[in-house]
Amino acid sequence: MAGAIMSNLETGQENHGQGVRTAAIVTRDLAKTFQARRGAVEAVRSISLDVERGSIVGLLGPNGAGKTTTLRMLTTLLPIGRGSAQVAGFDVGREPHQVRTHIGYVSQLGGSDEVLTARENLHLQARLYGIAPMQAASRAQSLINQLELSTYADRAVKTYSGGQRRRLDIALGIIHQPEVLFLDEPSTGLDPQSRANLWEHIRSLGAGGMTIVVTTHYLDEADALCDDVYIIDQGKIVAHGAPAVLKQQIGGTAIVLEWDTPPQASQACELLRSAPFVREAVLNETLLRLYVDNGSEALSALLHRLEQAALAAHSLRLSQPSLDDVFLRTTGRSLREETVEVH
């Protein structure tokens, strides 16, 4: 399968009568507003993306940030509100049919028929794309092998586990060998082992030359999978870069302290913010994050200051900067705390 994908993508450039393409996805000031009972809601506000061919790119943010709405516009499922977008070299607004031909899309809910088997689902999906019966059967078998569906390929989908269903969903999304694959929250609801297994298959597709866009609110997923990450909050991009680069921009060690009440945390923040060993302090309700250059040396000094001021924290931990620290630094909120699903 990887070889088949590479045969379509290995040049990195193609010409569809619109000039040479060098990027898989380009958007400029993409926006979408919905009308609600309480007025207009800006779900997406001025999103500009540049996705290189063959890369795995993450749209990371809390539920309701605008990730799924962005994906639905790029896949022609929603009309673009404002701005422009090109996917696989085609204009999303003017050439939706060509876009659909060159992409795969796996929604949060999946698209398999529970009564059919994996093999039957894959064969049907291939036929819907106009693939001849013998080739459809061959591609179905190839994907069954590649995504480790063999042992239950001829059982009804309703008997599958969550991880098995997600692998089938991905197989359905790539049966026609698309140039760009969109995965909307691919590992939501999966146990850790199933998530790790799914990530391995996604990495394999990326290694085969497919461009993959993943929406996620899982920090570890973006860190483990993505070459490039766009962190989105309230419909806007608040940070962009390779995960390692984004974390390096914060640098040092993060010391996270928690108190019982916001006033205690606020007092501690005022006390420690100006300390010579603190590069940056971010307060969020009862949590205070301090970014320091030398965690072990700074820890002793800050604990001494807190003890003298009778402001001992009830919990404390040290960690290397994470993508959550990047999100917190740019928004003032922790991504880990966002739990409400809104689209």
Order of alpha helices (4+ residues) and beta strands (2+ residues): alpha-beta-beta-beta-beta-alpha-beta-beta-alpha-beta-alpha-alpha-alpha-beta-alpha-beta-alpha-beta-beta-alpha-beta-alpha-beta-beta-alpha-beta-alpha
